[in-house]
Amino acid sequence: RRSTGGTFTLLGSALDTGLTPAATYFYMVRAVNGDGVASADSAVLQVVTDKGTPSTPQAPTPSSVQTTSLFWSWAAVAGADAYGVHAVDGGGAPTFLSSTAAAAYLQTGLAPNTLVRLAVTAINSSGAGSLGPVGSTYTTAAVPSAPTAAVFLSSALVSWTANGNPAATIFEVERASDVVTFSRVHRSAALQFLDSPLAACLTYIYRAKAVNGAGIPTAPSDVLTLTTPARAPAAPSNLRAQALSGNRISLAWDHSPSDGVTEYRLYWDQGTGTLDYVTPLAVLPATVTAHVTGVLVSSPAYRFALRAGNRCGLLEENANVQTTAPSLSSLTGVSAAISSPASGKRVAGNRVTLVARITRGNGAVVSATGNIDEDETRQVAFQYRSAGSAAWLPIPPASALHANPDTSAPFFIHWDVNGVAPGDYEVRAVATNFLGEEDPSPSASSLTVDPVSFESQEVSLGGGTVEKQQQLKSALSNKVESADARSAQVVEVVIPSGALDSDTVTLAVTNNPIGTPSASTAIVSANAFVEVTLADGQTLLANGREAAITISYADANDDGLVDGTSIRATDLAMYTYDEAQQAWMKDITSAVDTDKKTVTGLTPHFSFFGIFAAPAVPAHAVLSSIRIYPNPFKPNGGNPDEGRSFSPADPLSGIIFDQLPTEATITIYTITGQQVARIHAITTTGKVQWDARNDAGRDVASGGYIAVIESPGQHTQIRTVAIIR
């Protein structure tokens, strides 16, 4: 008989089954004789059943994650008396660490930024259950040491120690100038980095953090505070002067590229010929780049110089940013000034371009009225002299293709400075009008011939081609001018500040370069090209900036036609060469200036640029008269009149769209409306060939297609095309 603490029940068998684990049972026995008479009950036996093997715990969850310890917890398992905690490595057998009665475990003695993997078993009197799933986490990294630094003129090498963190630990360095607003300036596993460029005489504050494998950074380290050395700023550039009526002189210049410039000091010679660098003519704030003098005594030449000062209280001491101009009571005749190289530039090479702009009068070289006109320029002569010399000398032209004086606009010459002694020079442009009157007091600018540390270098590439390389500063607006002696073409490239990926980079400009890509007959060339590239490989300007590229065209007789062509100047536009499509594309905004005889385009990228015009639209070329043949197109049918595989050399190959206007866009769709191919064409023949391929260059399948043909000012036409392969 069995009881669980109450009434005993008769068992049907001596083997008792179906008992509840971890339960208490009581048993007693009676003997029955042959007559069926039972004896008295035996003594009671008390039995407790086993608990059974416990179930598997869930994965432990880490909390209170520290650098050398972790607190783990998990859901309690019914029937468990204790838990076995095991470390699980990447592939080996689990390692028993400890047992715990609670469903939690504090793991200590760990290393910083270390991956820890843990699993748990449940244990009772029946034994241990299965090992549960693995829980894992990283310990936090240790806070790195406070940075130290080796400070240089415009940079600092910032270093720190790992403080026990493993080699793969990522470190972040933050920098501030006010101990409040920190920003990250470095992130890597290295233990140092070079912070450059740093501004002069400023305080910089650094702190470091370590990041563990889970991407959690530490608190910041103690800070490092340093102050960069004081240094003078770089000189401003391109100081230029122009006489105004009423005995005043207008001065302008380009900013110094240095950070922290607070002032510009303008000096002069008071008409004596000797500059006074002690008492400035004017002290101007750094935001100012122009100044007009007061009324000066009439003089053929006043000399001016410019220097920059910064927040360190230092003034740079250049002696070559200079210019001269006369003081005149009234302005008559013509005058010119050097616009390139910019005043103060260091130049080198055998084809240095000197460009002159007309500053008084106009640049006409043929009298528009047929009469002699004192306001029209007959020629411009280029002269130079070494610093301190009184005598002006004619600049020998480097090429017989362009003489000095230059008698046609745009006015320029090339100068071979390889044969000129290194040093400081003055250059000027002397204009003469149709009365033969020479500008008596032209302004002058300075340049330095420096074959070693030049900022601009121009060299002949042979065949009359000249390449100009000029250093640009990202912090400044940059202007580069170059010229082609063969065609008298002048190119100007203006790049706004913030457009460059590098602080300093070299721009290369080549007028009418050898290897200029050819254009289709769909557009008419004005024979004016330029290639513009950056030495660091950047092609797309940064921050959404656009460069302005200006290319001159030839119209010596002012008849409104490009010389040697029938192109009207007003029809000109700038095109850029698309490498992907291997074609000249009119995808930039451009404008024509018929007075200056130039075309200016705005572009976000650098490549080849050229001036073209689209021919007049044929009168019969209306979309309603378009023809498409062969249709159906059977390139594999054996009859060439029914279609032949496309070949660029075969004008009858592919599918031909005929009697098109000069400009048309053809879009091919499947019957279900999916776009297959898009062709934008400018053509003088009225024909466009489709190679029966999609935009990815693959042959389209047999079937029916819809062609949508569009042209500016005309109604869209829809045609069907069949292809049978």
Secondary structure as UniProt FT lines:
FT   STRAND          2..3
FT   TURN            21..22
FT   STRAND          24..27
FT   TURN            34..35
FT   STRAND          45..48
FT   STRAND          61..63
FT   STRAND          70..73
FT   TURN            78..79
FT   STRAND          82..87
FT   STRAND          95..100
FT   STRAND          104..107
FT   TURN            112..113
FT   STRAND          115..124
FT   TURN            125..126
FT   STRAND          127..128
FT   STRAND          135..138
FT   STRAND          148..151
FT   STRAND          156..159
FT   TURN            163..164
FT   TURN            167..168
FT   STRAND          170..176
FT   STRAND          183..188
FT   STRAND          192..195
FT   TURN            200..201
FT   STRAND          203..211
FT   TURN            213..214
FT   STRAND          224..227
FT   STRAND          237..244
FT   TURN            245..247
FT   STRAND          248..254
FT   TURN            259..260
FT   STRAND          261..268
FT   TURN            270..271
FT   STRAND          282..285
FT   TURN            286..287
FT   STRAND          290..292
FT   STRAND          299..310
FT   TURN            311..312
FT   STRAND          322..327
FT   STRAND          335..340
FT   TURN            343..344
FT   STRAND          345..349
FT   STRAND          352..360
FT   TURN            368..369
FT   TURN            374..375
FT   STRAND          376..386
FT   TURN            387..388
FT   STRAND          393..394
FT   TURN            400..401
FT   STRAND          411..415
FT   HELIX           417..419
FT   STRAND          423..433
FT   TURN            434..435
FT   STRAND          444..449
FT   STRAND          456..462
FT   TURN            463..464
FT   STRAND          465..473
FT   TURN            474..475
FT   STRAND          478..484
FT   TURN            485..488
FT   STRAND          489..495
FT   TURN            497..498
FT   STRAND          504..511
FT   TURN            514..515
FT   TURN            521..522
FT   STRAND          524..534
FT   TURN            535..536
FT   HELIX           542..544
FT   STRAND          547..552
FT   TURN            556..557
FT   TURN            563..564
FT   HELIX           569..571
FT   STRAND          572..578
FT   TURN            579..582
FT   STRAND          583..585
FT   STRAND          589..593
FT   TURN            594..597
FT   STRAND          598..603
FT   STRAND          608..613
FT   TURN            619..620
FT   HELIX           623..625
FT   STRAND          627..629
FT   TURN            635..636
FT   HELIX           640..642
FT   TURN            648..649
FT   TURN            651..652
FT   STRAND          655..658
FT   STRAND          663..670
FT   TURN            671..672
FT   STRAND          675..682
FT   STRAND          688..690
FT   TURN            695..696
FT   STRAND          703..710
FT   TURN            712..713
FT   STRAND          717..723
//
